[in-house]
Amino acid sequence: MIIRRRPAAALLGMLAALSIFGVPPAHADETTPKEPPNVELVDETTPKEPPKVELVLDISGSMRARDIEGHSRISVLQQAFNEVLDALPSEAQVGIRVLGATYPGKDQAVGCRDTQQLVPIGPIDKLEAKTAVATLRPTGFTPVGLALRAAARDLGTGETTRRIVLITDGEDTCAPPDPCEVARELAAQGTHLVVDTLGLTLNDKVRRQLTCIASATGGTYTAVTSKTQLRNRINQLVDRAATTYTQTPAQVDGTENCSRAPLLSPGAYTDREKFQEHRWYRVLVRDGQELRASVSVSLDRALNRDYGVLLRAVSQDGRELVRGTDAGSGRTDVLSTGLRWSAEQNAPDQTVCLVVSNSFSSPTAATAATPGMPLELTVGVVDSSPAPNGPDLGRGWGLLGLLALAGLVGGLVFGWLARWRVAIWMEN
């Protein structure tokens, strides 16, 4: 029995040594990425149209309410706005429009025309903008629909996506025009306009209206309950505008199966997907090429918790090649996932099917199922990356041998000491 303990003791000693010292990480061979084929390079000297954002601020009478961390809604908005301006890059193209800011009377016909552009869209004079916003006082009505139309005119048209960030604490008190209908009207014009809405109240009617506005244009709705949250959210939306594509993603209609799916070339595409739907697309991948694809789905309305997005690459005979997934369990702005796939060496050219699926479901029958959730699909086809070498300990093999020897010696010593103690015990 004593002899049988020695291998076990040696193994324990070696494992203990390994757990103490650890094993150095393997180093993968580094490779230089190759230039993607068949991709038109953009001349960096060509001037690009800068992204444009207009902030639409509600200065109506209800902004006097003191229910955000003990402060009035207008003071929280002004403080957060100052911090946002401090963080803006000098090249940012930002404008400011207000509604309900100048007419203190009770004539609704007059008050419902009360919207002005406070700061024109362009590189912003931060001191001037801070001063202008600091002098605002809650005054009149809430003509949201009219302000959205005017903001769209302020932004104009072009190839890049424009963003309106609407910050309000109440629903429109001046309809018509209904702000939801205005948002649908703007989206139907194809002006690449996105409206993001921020609600300074948890009122359910306000939430429904702001969600409807955002949903119609592919934007997002956020309920704001603190100055920090308001500042961070505005910064996020302004930054998002700065990272939009120079060319707006092309509209494409996915199908219910691969055989009828549109054939996509490398680029960016936009589509809409209903709850628990599958959208199919096709991409040609030639010998020596690698497919890279990603999808982002904007969550522009209330959803049941526990949902996910799935992107798969499938062969034309139905075999799944690779997949990417993303999941959530609460209100977020977007779910994104991606995948990479390349054929075996010297394989014939083949058409790969991309499938976008989701597990979204509405919490109530009143939640709009149409139009579907806005999705953005990017497709790239580049030179195949060489397969990485298998894991290798490199110089770690010497250390591993030393640790194994130390464990073996420790086990033998432990076994000899155990045998000696037993022998002494038997003699006594």
C-alpha positions, 0 to 999 in steps of 0.5 A, a space after each residue: 500500500 505504501 508503494 502505491 501511494 508514491 505515484 499519487 503523491 508525485 502527481 499531487 506534488 506536480 499539480 500543486 507546483 503547477 497551481 502555484 507557478 502557473 503556465 506561461 501563455 502561448 504566443 500566436 504567430 502574428 501576421 500582417 493583414 492583407 489589403 481587402 480585394 475588390 474594395 474601392 479605396 476612398 481618397 482621404 483628400 476628398 472632402 467628406 460631408 460632416 455629420 449633423 445633429 440638432 438638439 430640440 429642447 422642450 422649454 414649456 411650462 411643465 419644465 418647472 417641475 422639481 422632480 429630478 434629484 430635487 431639482 427642476 427639470 429645466 435646471 437639470 437640462 441646463 447643467 447637463 447641456 453645459 457639460 455636453 458642450 464642454 465635451 464636444 469636439 471643435 469640428 462637431 456640426 450641432 444646432 439647437 432648436 427650442 419649443 415653448 420658450 417665448 410665448 407666456 400667454 394662453 392663446 393656444 393658436 399662438 403658443 403652438 407656433 412657438 419654436 425657434 432655432 436658437 443656434 444654427 447648425 455648424 461648428 458651435 460657439 460653446 460660450 454663446 450656446 451656454 449663455 443662450 440656453 442658461 437664459 431660457 425659462 419654462 414658458 408655454 405650450 409643447 408643439 413637438 410635431 411642428 418643432 420636428 418638421 422645423 428641425 428636419 428643415 434645419 438639417 437639410 438633405 444629403 447622403 449622411 444620416 442626420 440626427 434629431 435629439 428631442 428632449 422633452 418632459 411631456 406629450 404634444 399639446 398642439 396636435 395637429 400635426 401629430 408628432 408620430 405622424 410627422 415622424 412617419 412623414 419624415 421617414 417616408 421622405 427618405 431624407 436619412 433622418 433619425 430621431 432619438 427621444 429622451 423623456 424627462 418623466 416616467 409618464 406612460 402617455 409620454 413614453 408611448 408618444 416618444 417611443 412611437 416617434 423614435 420607432 418611425 425613424 429607426 431611432 431610440 427612446 430613453 427615459 431619463 431620471 438624473 442629470 448624469 444619465 441625461 448628460 451621458 445619453 446626449 453625449 452617446 447620441 452625438 458621438 453616434 452621429 459622428 460615426 455614421 457612414 459617409 454613404 447611408 446604408 443601402 435599402 435591401 429586402 431580405 426574403 424567407 429563404 436562400 434561393 430567392 434572397 438578394 445577392 449582396 456585394 461588400 457594403 452596408 445595408 439596412 432592412 427591417 425584421 418583424 418579431 421572431 422572423 428570419 431574413 435571408 441574404 446571399 454573398 458570393 465568396 470566391 476561392 482564397 476569400 473570407 466572409 466577414 459579416 455583422 448585424 445590429 438591430 435597434 430596439 426601438 420599442 418596449 419588448 419582453 425580457 430575455 431576447 436575442 439576435 442570431 446571425 448565421 452563415 449557411 451553405 446552399 444545401 442547408 449546412 450551418 457554417 458558422 454563427 454569431 449571437 447576442 442576447 439581452 435581458 432589459 431595455 438597451 439600444 442595440 444588439 450586435 453580433 458578427 461572424 467570419 468564415 472562409 472556405 477550405 484551400 482551393 475550394 470552388 467559388 460558392 454562394 453563402 447564405 446569411 440568415 438574421 433571426 431574432 427572439 423578440 416578442 412584444 409585452 402587450 398586444 398594443 405594441 406595434 409589430 410593424 414596421 419591423 425592428 430596424 437592422 443594419 447589415 455589413 458585409 465584407 469579403 477579404 483575403 483569407 487569413 492564414 490559420 493560426 498555429 496550434 497552441 505551443 508552450 514555447 520556452 514554457 516546456 523547460 519550466 514545465 519539465 522542471 516543475 514536473 521533476 520537482 513534483 516527482 522528487 517531492 512525491 518520492 520524499 513524501 512517500 519515503 517519509 510516510 514509510 519511515 513513520 510507519 516503520 517507526 510506529 511498528 517498532 514502538 
